[in-house]
């Protein structure tokens, strides 16, 4: 599956390791929340980065204490109709200050890229090659944003007020 | 009127180009119908019985004449020459071809009209009082807040894939014309003891198969905090609203299952935890949006002009005036409701010719402005009283002066089985038959205010639960049957109707309604006692006895 990271198609360095499957000796791994929480210290002692796949119906409280030590959090969109992970993403970025990789997994189409980026995702396991190829173009689709989020894009309201301010300053 | 600036225009054009790409991918097979369905629903496109239906937003019910003319153009160019105004300040076109939809959308975008979030599990078109800004005694114009909320909810990066649809309505008047108590969030603008403007916030109202009247979650949220408070409600709902069962996914079920106190506590905790996230609306921000609203330059006019005195001798004019003309906050002006409920016609429909003509009349008599109400009628919000006689003549010629506003034939109805793939029964022909039964305007006047609401299925698009008389189509052994409720209302005293008796077959509905009205006329205390008040005073039983005694 193509991975888009920081706007570009990238080789995925993380290996999804199923519950019960043996961990590779080194290299980056993505494990489930259960596996991670069963023994986080053991996992973090390995050489190689650790990422956690966090289900969209699980409270983030158990993850928060480990945020500064995980290299990736993968949030899940079982179908693209299910938008719970957007809230999780914003909370991780904006409330808990998580600044590692935030990965969108599941049914990911190009039509969600802008929403996801605005919510704080920076890595995308994209379902279709054509959508992954279209990432850069899709991200250029919108230039106006009404809501403030942690992505720092200036809202329409703020742009208007800045404009008004500079106009009145020029008088 | 709110005037779009370059940013608003850019955004809706960007949305058109995104939708064009989505349609193209569907037509080429790159998107499956399942994938496309969610995307088209985000933009108001339903698949109905016969064709795609296209629902277009009229935010808080305000339209310019230019915009209304563009609806006429879309009706003519892409549809069959008419449009249907809905109960949520939208217009629907019923016969649009998928391949032409992006062009129709682009034509609408040129006049600042969009279809964003008119369907789908997102925050829907924000609705308000159709008399906003002109009704006497308003706290302030609720459209300023409606527009702030419209912008905030448009393409929201967190809440565009909610468990279910989410509707917000706002009122600033004592009499609630926006039906806020049957919305997911209802906002009532008022002033607190310190004279500060803010909102009573209600949550969890909604109709459908499990109807609830909204409950107050917070009696006062200052205006500057309203966006963050709404955000907190939405975040709790997005995370905890049920997604396992479409019929239990609305926020009303979450509120009901948790109880309003527990739900309010969750929201409060989230609200506090949010802190300052850039959502506080300071004075400058509010004034920025307020400054984009323009208001007519009213003249100083007499309360009772000569034109009106003379026209008072014409009984037809007088009947229409008493029924359709309402008080305006500015002396010498009136609000005029245009009935889209002609005898024998489908409620809420307007032809392209009528839309063009109303746009012209708005230019001539109403500063180019038109309003759309949830009762599926139009209004001209700023008509000088001296122009009323001329306006009446013009409207009468167009078939838009039926003097039945708020009367028994001013029926709210969904499209029903004639169009809708969800319906179990027809709605429109029932409404048409009732308008014929009560076609005599003297009789209708005698009956007084009486709202009949008809839905063709349990999804309740025709708001049957809150009709003074509610009619719900159901299917029984392959036949259309109708359940009838009485005593519902959608205003500040909102209440769900009570079932009056066993469901009746299609052919008997109009007879039963006539009998209910007969019973009311016999039982009412005095002519001024409205139907709902009689039902409230006596309960359902005396009416049931009279209606069902011989059945």
Interface residues (C-beta under 8 A of the other chain):
Chain A: X80 X81 X82 X83 X84 X86 X87 X90 X94 X95 X109 X111 X114 X115 X116 X118 X119 X128 X130 X141 X142 X143 X144 X145 X146 X147 X148 X149 X155 X156 X157 X159 X160 X161 X164
Chain B: X5 X7 X8 X10 X11 X14 X17 X18 X22 X30 X35 X38 X39 X121 X151 X152 X154 X155 X156 X157 X158 X159 X160 X161 X162 X235 X238 X239 X243 X273 X274 X277 X278 X279 X284 X285 X288 X289
